[in-house]
Amino acid sequence: MQLAPAKASSHDVFTQFSNGGGWPSQGLSFFVGLIGSVFSMFGGDSAVHMAEETRNAEVVVPWCMLLATLLNGAIGWGMVIAILFVTVDITAALESPTGSLGFPIIQITYSAIGSKVGTSVLIAILLAMTAAGAIAAMATSSRLIWALARDRGLPGWRLVTKLQPKTAVPTLAIIVTSVVAGLIGLINTGSSTAFNAVISLSVSSLYASYIITESLLLWRRCNGAIRPRQPSFDSVEPKQLVWGPFHLPGVFGIAVNVFAVAFGLIIFFFSFWPVATPVTPATMNYSIVMTGAVVTFAVLYYVIYARKVYTGPIVEVTPCSSTPDDIAPEEKIKLETAL
């Protein structure tokens, strides 16, 4: 940032707001613009979906989520501030050859350092980070598919639940995730509008799942349905909720849950809005159509077939006399495969 030939002033960076969507008020433009930034918040729960493959998961997983949010949030905030300072003319960046392709960051970087080699190196770092994120997304998505298949809530669950005998890795779930992601990517070669219509489902569906989870947790908190942690699980009923070793008790936990639900509702509502006005078929946000289609399919699948086999999440209980380390890996595989 210090080497940039021209920089925006602190006043412009922290006080200037742009209503590029043509909305009637700056406040409405702010909320619509939130949808573009919430993508960076995806994946904070990824560690949860790897919990069954993690030792001491009740402690390790929450710390992973917290530290990932703090570290990535701090680094991301610094990157955003740096980019804003070196972005002198946002219109020129958007109208540049790379900007017209949807990658104005390339032109912004080139304008800041004035070197094609340096720009290529910095963009290569971003691509490497994206690839690493894609691997993490693949891992967590495949575990989600496997878990839902194990609970018999997914079409073809008998096949997807199979594990590799030696590694206990859900290989078929990974293959399904890879194939579906590849097919969705191919849509962009034919129509970017159709591709955007499909991926627009990600914001609404993910935040819908967050809202449902946080709302149920808030309800359970308020009515005292979650019991304190006990030194022994002998007296705990199979469906009884018990606090783990990592949680925020009392009014502070309730406040966090209330904020999470309120924020999720705002994002979910504005995830169906187009990015700008006037709205054309090319700029229309088809998320409401895709979300409705998925919900309709899920309801029909449950009514027609899934209700006969799906009875809710399967809970794997380890006997109190044994710890996960005491169980041989091959016995774990047999247990999971049988379920």
Steps between C-alpha positions, in 0.01 A plus 500: 500500500791734577647444152178581315538805272163636608288432806154595616472722804394369840188713472398326177579152631305525826221747421418470130225257401401409146146416395591328176177303484275802453300433818281779641698528825851437624367280780324265258813492284702402809280200580489381140878535483541279805425196287824544309707486819330215686670250268815559705311383810418161351683202635534616858318184602711271279687355797170376644447266208842343562428441869452125464856476370649725769639403839352691796260665255287669767796727582709501182217583258370811684855634532559442129184695414584785736863537400422467129244779530732729695811442289330509162286793608804704604698413186199558276431838660859605436480388136174689444643820648813470284294443184276797576800730543655402163166509314499854373251456212259212557315573175817458295575171678151366428518604135850358443547179295535291816226694677252428223570129557414535867855534638566871566747402774754419227486852357504654848812302589672589172420869542640492854835331431546570127655162428349210310735254672414633845130495417526142378673394822240663725209361299667157506499521881126572491448205267697274734286616792188435295621150417565430867152627582354278230667196656354589839158554343528162327584329828215654696245463218578132454461442875165677494383278216627190679337597831162567339528174307586315821179639651317367192385846400669516158408326173737209442602489865587128494777567248632829633545374857771252400845570644848402392585190708856610580464875546130538595480787249161553326646466151167477319374812676813684387448379142137615504603842631772535236277395211216731600739795546658431162164481324389827657824662383432390144174696500702821487641404160152514352324773697633717779141593591407136556822443695431799728145372550634169630771639729261765637347213694807483723431816702131439564535130577802528727357787700165321523682209663681739736174671596326171577791376713548825692126544555466151649805558720358833617167336579669221694712754688200707603288209624790333682480178301880459485638333810832591664799284418528194726819310590329182383247442222334206680199713601461674162213388281578424132322812370589728791703810408802562721739794490847417378822631655509794258200732518402853603255478793229732621385825351816540291428179311140607444617838368735332252221268381256791460754694293574193287130441426437870422804521271402176325146624439631823344737311269236243409247772410739702284649190336200504267553858386666592168827687518382805309204676345341500251478121496553312175489125429881498505528677838198336664568311823350155447583382852132496601424267209789265578426498872134426436591218261733336752248530783226358278718204399598434862140505619381273220789259556420483871126450449541238230792297634731644767242501780498120481873469574609831651446521877736786580875525558665177608687546827809287545547432870828370643458284813607681816753228573683572177657805345542566128869411534408160647298398195695343217478688167355196324221482761421868442473434127268205561280710727476792257442270202225314683327827582 
